[in-house]
Amino acid sequence: MNRLESFFLCLLIILGIGSLYGVELDGVILGGEYDTEYLFQDGAFKVYLKVESPYIFVGIEAQTTGWVGIGFDPVSVMDQADMVIAWIDSGGKVHALDCFSTGLFGPHPPDTDLGGTNDLRAFGGKEERGKTVVEFQKPLKTSDSFDKPIDPTKLLKIIWAYGETDGFDDIHIAAGSAEIDLQTGKAIQRQAGRFLFLHILFMSSSVILMASGVGIARFLRKRKWWLKVHRRLGILSAICTGMGLGFIVLFVERTGGRHLAVPHAWVGLVAVMGAFLVPLLGQAFLKLKWKKQELRFFHRWGGRVTVSLMGIAALMGLRILGIL
């Protein structure tokens, strides 16, 4: 057998691996080709799964001409998710990367950039009429520390997303998460993006209100209305902080993450405690007749420290989101 014959034999073997299991990785998903089908975002994103030990076959169909991605077993949000990101370029060539997320919101470099290996056995895809279809095959378990083992007898946690460009580092236009029971074929969707948005909205409002209250007490004390406005701003800041805390708790719960998993959360928690404590100290200073100077001191400096911590927490949050 000459080299050319050997090359074509290897090519046929690679292309035929999927067909041995009843799945053709050609970007065309036929009825019955996969065991289960899951619809997300009202069908705009579909996931197809078939387990044939020692492999899992995955099909993705999305209403986009950009990149598509799926992650397995994240610890919190995207953190430590075993990911596959794929796209089809303008020339029709399919690209698929075996990636790993190193943070809550990325980045998610290829395993090979982290010292791991590319464990995608085969892949294929097609892009037409504004829709991208990608199929791939990967082992249920590898020796690569950046690959998460998939146990078909246990719930499979996934995250998914897609973008509008072929740049897989570009921000997604839709995303979600779910828990899939591979034995029954049922999936529980976990939509949590709105909770993150509301957390950011209320926490931003809290920072502005608290900073305004501190500024009025510092520079506008000669105005007759300063105390009334100062008190109301402090109370409103505490309310917004409580709402923001509640929404981030819901976000973490819905995404299957761990609470207080990052320094941002700890700094934010101390800031939340300060946002509630500072107005209470102010009320105590006004109402009580004992230790007024001490109460005034702690109220004043508590407000300043709390505003500083809120600002630090906000910057840390923007860093997590990849904005800074």
C-alpha positions in Angstrom: 0.0 0.0 0.0 1.5 3.3 -1.1 1.4 6.6 0.8 -1.6 7.9 -1.2 -3.6 4.8 -0.5 -2.7 5.0 3.2 -3.8 8.6 3.4 -7.2 7.9 1.9 -7.7 4.9 4.1 -7.0 7.0 7.2 -9.3 9.7 5.9 -12.1 7.2 5.4 -11.6 5.8 8.9 -11.8 9.3 10.4 -14.9 10.2 8.4 -16.5 6.8 9.1 -16.1 6.8 12.9 -19.4 8.6 13.4 -21.3 6.5 10.9 -20.3 3.4 12.9 -22.5 4.7 15.7 -25.3 5.9 13.5 -24.3 9.5 13.5 -22.9 11.3 10.5 -21.0 14.4 11.4 -22.0 16.2 8.3 -24.0 19.2 9.5 -27.3 17.6 8.6 -29.3 16.3 11.5 -31.9 13.7 10.5 -34.8 12.3 12.5 -33.6 9.4 14.7 -30.0 10.2 14.3 -29.7 11.3 17.9 -31.3 9.8 21.0 -32.6 13.1 22.4 -33.3 16.7 21.3 -33.4 19.7 23.6 -34.9 23.1 22.6 -33.7 26.4 24.2 -34.8 30.0 23.6 -38.0 28.9 22.0 -36.1 26.7 19.5 -33.5 29.2 18.5 -30.9 26.9 20.0 -31.1 23.2 19.8 -28.9 20.5 21.3 -28.9 16.9 20.2 -27.2 14.1 22.2 -26.4 10.5 21.7 -24.3 8.4 24.1 -22.5 5.4 22.7 -19.8 4.5 25.2 -17.0 5.4 25.2 -18.2 8.5 23.2 -20.8 11.2 23.3 -22.1 12.7 20.1 -23.4 16.2 20.2 -25.3 18.2 17.6 -25.9 22.0 17.9 -28.3 24.0 15.7 -28.6 27.7 16.2 -30.2 30.7 14.4 -26.9 32.4 13.7 -24.1 32.6 11.2 -21.6 33.2 14.0 -20.0 30.9 16.6 -21.9 28.4 18.7 -20.7 26.9 22.0 -21.7 24.4 24.6 -20.1 23.7 28.0 -20.2 20.7 30.3 -20.2 20.6 34.1 -19.4 24.3 35.1 -18.7 24.9 38.7 -20.2 28.3 38.8 -21.7 30.2 35.8 -18.9 29.4 33.3 -16.1 28.7 35.7 -14.2 25.4 35.0 -16.6 24.4 32.2 -15.4 21.9 29.6 -16.4 23.7 26.4 -16.6 23.1 22.7 -16.8 26.3 20.6 -17.3 26.0 16.8 -18.0 28.2 13.8 -18.0 28.0 10.0 -16.0 30.5 8.1 -16.9 32.4 5.0 -15.3 29.7 2.9 -17.5 27.0 4.4 -14.7 25.5 6.5 -15.7 24.1 9.9 -13.7 25.0 13.0 -14.1 23.4 16.4 -12.1 24.0 19.5 -11.8 21.9 22.7 -11.8 24.7 25.3 -11.8 25.3 29.1 -13.2 28.2 31.0 -10.9 29.6 33.6 -13.3 32.1 35.2 -16.9 32.9 35.9 -17.3 34.7 32.6 -14.3 33.3 30.8 -11.8 33.5 29.3 -12.1 30.1 27.7 -8.9 29.3 25.8 -8.3 26.0 24.0 -7.1 23.2 26.2 -3.8 23.1 24.2 -3.1 26.7 25.3 -3.4 25.6 28.9 -1.1 22.5 28.5 -3.9 20.1 27.8 -4.9 18.2 24.7 -7.5 18.5 21.9 -9.8 15.6 22.5 -12.4 16.2 19.8 -12.4 12.9 17.8 -14.3 14.3 14.8 -16.6 17.1 13.9 -18.5 18.6 11.0 -21.0 21.3 10.2 -22.9 23.4 7.7 -24.1 27.0 7.5 -27.1 27.9 5.4 -30.1 30.2 5.4 -28.9 32.0 8.5 -28.6 28.8 10.5 -25.4 27.1 11.8 -25.3 23.3 12.5 -22.3 21.8 14.1 -21.8 18.1 15.2 -18.9 16.6 17.1 -17.8 13.5 18.9 -15.8 13.4 22.1 -14.9 10.8 24.7 -17.0 10.5 27.8 -13.8 10.5 29.8 -10.2 11.5 29.0 -6.9 11.8 30.8 -6.8 15.5 30.2 -7.5 17.5 33.4 -9.2 20.2 31.3 -11.9 17.7 30.2 -14.8 16.9 32.5 -15.9 13.3 32.6 -19.5 12.7 31.5 -21.5 10.0 33.5 -24.7 9.1 31.6 -26.3 7.9 34.8 -26.0 11.3 36.4 -27.5 14.7 35.6 -25.5 16.6 33.0 -25.1 20.3 33.6 -24.6 22.3 30.5 -24.3 25.9 29.5 -24.8 27.2 25.9 -24.4 30.3 23.9 -24.0 31.7 20.4 -22.7 34.9 18.9 -23.3 36.8 15.7 -19.7 36.7 14.4 -17.1 34.0 13.9 -14.9 35.5 16.6 -15.4 33.1 19.4 -14.1 35.7 21.9 -16.8 38.1 20.9 -19.7 38.5 23.4 -22.7 36.2 22.9 -26.1 37.4 21.8 -27.9 34.6 23.7 -27.0 32.1 26.4 -28.5 29.8 29.0 -28.0 26.7 31.1 -29.8 23.5 31.9 -29.6 20.2 33.7 -30.1 17.1 31.5 -31.1 13.7 32.5 -29.5 11.5 29.8 -31.5 8.5 31.0 -35.0 10.0 30.7 -34.2 12.6 28.1 -35.7 15.4 30.2 -34.1 18.8 30.7 -34.6 21.6 33.3 -33.8 25.0 31.8 -32.2 27.6 34.0 -32.6 31.1 32.6 -30.8 33.6 34.9 -29.5 36.4 32.8 -32.2 38.8 33.9 -31.2 38.3 37.6 -27.6 39.3 36.8 -28.9 42.5 35.0 -31.1 43.4 37.9 -28.2 42.8 40.4 -26.0 45.2 38.4 -28.9 47.7 38.1 -29.7 47.8 41.9 -26.1 47.7 43.0 -25.2 50.6 40.7 -28.1 52.6 42.1 -27.0 51.8 45.6 -23.5 53.1 45.0 -24.8 56.3 43.5 -27.3 56.8 46.4 -24.7 56.1 49.1 -22.1 58.3 47.5 -24.6 61.1 47.1 -25.6 60.8 50.8 -22.0 61.0 51.9 -21.3 64.0 49.6 -24.3 65.9 50.9 -23.2 65.3 54.5 -19.7 66.4 53.7 -20.3 69.5 51.5 -23.9 70.7 51.9 -24.4 70.7 55.7 -25.2 74.4 55.7 -28.4 73.7 53.6 -31.6 73.3 55.7 -32.7 70.2 53.8 -29.4 68.3 53.9 -30.3 66.0 56.8 -33.7 64.9 55.5 -32.2 64.2 52.0 -29.1 62.5 53.6 -31.3 60.1 55.6 -33.6 59.2 52.7 -30.6 58.5 50.4 -29.1 56.2 53.1 -32.4 54.3 53.4 -32.9 54.0 49.7 -29.3 52.8 49.3 -29.9 50.1 51.8 -33.1 49.0 50.0 -31.3 48.8 46.7 -28.4 46.9 48.2 -30.8 44.4 49.6 -32.6 44.0 46.3 -29.2 43.6 44.5 -28.1 41.0 47.0 -31.3 39.0 46.5 -31.0 39.0 42.7 -27.4 37.8 42.7 -28.4 35.0 45.1 -31.1 34.0 42.6 -28.6 34.2 39.7 -26.1 31.9 41.4 -28.8 29.5 42.4 -30.2 29.3 38.9 -26.8 28.8 37.3 -25.9 26.1 39.7 -23.0 28.0 41.1 -21.4 28.4 44.5 -22.0 31.5 46.7 -19.1 33.6 47.8 -16.8 31.8 45.3 -14.9 34.9 44.3 -13.3 37.9 46.1 -15.8 40.2 44.5 -18.6 38.4 46.4 -16.8 38.8 49.8 -16.0 42.5 49.3 -19.6 43.0 48.1 -21.0 41.2 51.2 -19.0 43.5 53.5 -20.3 46.5 51.6 -23.9 45.2 51.9 -23.5 44.9 55.7 -22.1 48.5 55.7 -25.1 49.8 53.7 -27.5 48.5 56.3 -25.4 49.4 59.3 -24.6 53.0 58.4 -28.2 54.2 58.4 -28.8 52.4 61.7 -25.9 54.2 63.2 -27.2 57.5 61.9 -30.6 56.9 63.5 -29.0 55.9 66.7 -26.9 59.1 66.7 -30.0 61.2 66.3 -32.3 59.3 68.8 -30.0 58.2 71.6 -28.4 60.4 74.2 -25.4 58.3 75.1 -22.1 58.0 73.3 -23.3 60.4 70.6 -19.7 61.3 69.6 -18.8 57.6 69.2 -21.9 56.9 67.2 -21.3 60.0 65.0 -17.7 58.9 64.3 -18.7 55.3 63.3 -21.6 56.6 61.2 -19.5 59.1 59.4 -16.5 56.8 58.7 -18.7 53.8 58.1 -20.4 55.7 55.3 -17.0 56.6 53.7 -15.7 53.1 54.0 -18.9 51.5 52.7 -18.8 53.8 49.6 -15.2 52.8 49.0 -16.0 49.1 49.3 -18.9 49.5 47.0 -16.6 51.1 44.4 -14.0 48.4 44.8 -16.7 45.7 44.5 -18.1 47.4 41.3 -14.6 47.5 39.7 -14.1 43.8 40.6 -17.4 43.0 39.1 -16.6 44.8 35.9 -13.4 42.8 35.7 -15.3 39.5 36.1 -17.5 40.6 33.3 -14.5 41.2 31.1 -15.2 45.0 30.8 -12.0 46.0 32.6 
